[in-house]
Amino acid sequence: MDNKAWALCFLDEGVALSVISRKETRCQWLQDEEHAHEHLLNDYLSYVAELGELDSEQTAIAKERFAFLIEQYPDPETLVEYLNDLTVGLTRILWFGPLSALAEDYGDFPLALRAHYWQEYGEGDEDPVTPVVEDDWIYLVESMDDFLLQDDY
């Protein structure tokens, strides 16, 4: 994986929980920050609009709001808070940011993912907060799906 790669991981709080009574998580890996923002404004927003049964006018207004938030809040963590406020009951973003942050940062989500990663791929003596070296990011990415299914996010 490229050190510019970003991820958008979210929990479907709408359809999956009401219809099949289980959580549904999705994770999209994106080329870089620019593509990640484009994905938010187009694909993710379209998905949210479909879940919320928004008409085209409502979707256009939502897109303007998303674009405004992306511009106003370049910090991914702050942006996620505001986007999640807009999509309550439909989806909840669990992670939006660079792969390097998942591998190295000390926020709740990266720490939990790395603890899972080291449990699955480690040799038993690693501290669960130990950053993952860039050469092993592909394995961190591989562990994401299993992590999202097992943990409560």
C-alpha positions in Angstrom: 0.0 0.0 0.0 1.1 3.5 -0.8 2.0 5.9 2.0 -0.5 8.4 0.5 -3.4 6.0 0.7 -6.5 7.0 2.7 -9.4 5.0 4.0 -13.1 5.6 4.6 -14.6 3.0 6.9 -18.2 3.3 8.0 -20.9 1.5 9.8 -24.3 1.2 8.1 -26.7 2.1 10.9 -29.8 2.1 8.8 -30.7 -0.8 6.6 -28.5 -3.4 8.0 -29.5 -3.0 11.6 -33.2 -2.7 10.8 -33.5 -5.4 8.2 -30.9 -8.0 9.0 -30.3 -7.1 12.7 -26.6 -7.0 12.4 -24.0 -4.4 11.8 -22.6 -3.9 8.3 -19.3 -2.2 7.9 -17.7 -1.0 4.8 -14.1 0.2 4.1 -13.0 1.9 1.0 -9.3 2.4 0.3 -8.5 5.5 -1.7 -5.4 6.6 -3.6 -4.8 9.8 -1.7 -6.5 12.7 0.2 -7.9 14.3 -2.9 -9.5 11.1 -4.0 -10.8 10.5 -0.5 -12.6 13.9 -0.5 -14.0 13.2 -4.0 -15.3 9.9 -2.7 -17.0 11.6 0.2 -18.7 14.1 -2.0 -19.8 11.6 -4.7 -20.0 7.9 -3.8 -20.5 8.2 0.0 -22.9 11.0 -0.3 -24.9 9.1 -2.9 -25.1 6.1 -0.6 -26.3 8.3 2.3 -28.8 10.0 0.0 -30.2 6.6 -1.1 -30.4 5.4 2.5 -32.1 8.6 3.6 -34.4 8.6 0.5 -33.4 12.1 -0.4 -34.7 13.6 -3.6 -32.3 15.3 -6.1 -32.8 18.8 -4.5 -32.1 17.5 -1.0 -29.1 15.6 -2.3 -27.7 18.8 -3.9 -28.1 20.6 -0.6 -26.4 17.8 1.2 -23.5 17.9 -1.3 -23.1 21.6 -0.7 -23.1 21.0 3.1 -20.5 18.2 2.7 -18.3 20.4 0.5 -18.5 23.3 3.0 -17.5 21.0 5.9 -14.6 19.5 3.9 -13.4 23.0 3.2 -13.9 24.3 6.8 -12.5 21.3 8.6 -9.4 19.9 7.0 -8.6 17.8 10.1 -10.1 14.4 9.3 -11.2 13.7 12.9 -13.1 17.0 13.2 -14.6 16.5 9.8 -15.9 13.1 10.7 -17.6 14.5 13.8 -19.6 16.9 11.7 -20.4 14.4 8.9 -21.6 11.9 11.5 -23.9 14.6 12.9 -25.5 14.9 9.4 -25.9 11.1 8.9 -27.2 10.0 12.3 -29.4 6.9 11.9 -28.0 6.1 8.4 -24.3 5.7 8.6 -21.5 6.5 11.0 -17.9 7.0 9.8 -15.5 5.0 11.9 -12.3 6.2 10.2 -11.5 8.7 7.6 -7.9 9.5 7.1 -4.5 8.3 5.9 -3.3 4.8 6.2 -0.1 6.1 7.8 -2.3 7.4 10.7 -3.9 4.0 11.2 -0.4 2.5 11.4 1.1 5.1 13.7 -1.4 7.4 15.5 -2.7 7.0 19.1 -6.4 7.7 18.6 -8.9 5.2 19.8 -9.6 3.6 16.4 -5.9 3.2 15.3 -5.0 1.8 18.7 -7.8 -0.7 18.6 -6.9 -1.7 15.1 -3.3 -2.2 15.9 -4.0 -4.2 19.0 -6.1 -6.5 16.8 -3.4 -6.6 14.1 -0.6 -7.5 16.6 -2.8 -10.2 18.1 -3.4 -11.7 14.7 0.0 -11.1 13.1 2.4 -10.6 16.0 4.6 -13.0 17.8 3.0 -12.4 21.2 5.5 -10.0 22.7 4.5 -6.8 20.8 3.0 -3.9 22.7 -0.5 -3.4 21.2 0.2 0.3 20.6 3.4 -0.4 18.6 3.2 1.3 15.2 3.2 -0.9 12.1 6.1 -0.4 9.8 5.3 0.7 6.3 6.4 -2.6 4.7 3.7 -4.4 6.7 0.8 -1.9 6.0 -0.6 -4.4 3.5 -1.2 -6.8 6.4 -2.7 -4.1 8.5 -5.1 -3.5 5.6 -5.9 -7.2 5.4 -6.7 -7.3 9.1 -9.2 -4.4 8.8 -12.3 -6.5 7.6 -11.9 -9.0 10.4 -11.3 -6.2 12.9 -14.5 -4.4 11.9 -16.6 -7.6 12.1 -15.3 -8.5 15.6 -15.2 -5.2 17.4 -17.9 -2.9 18.6 -17.6 0.3 16.6 
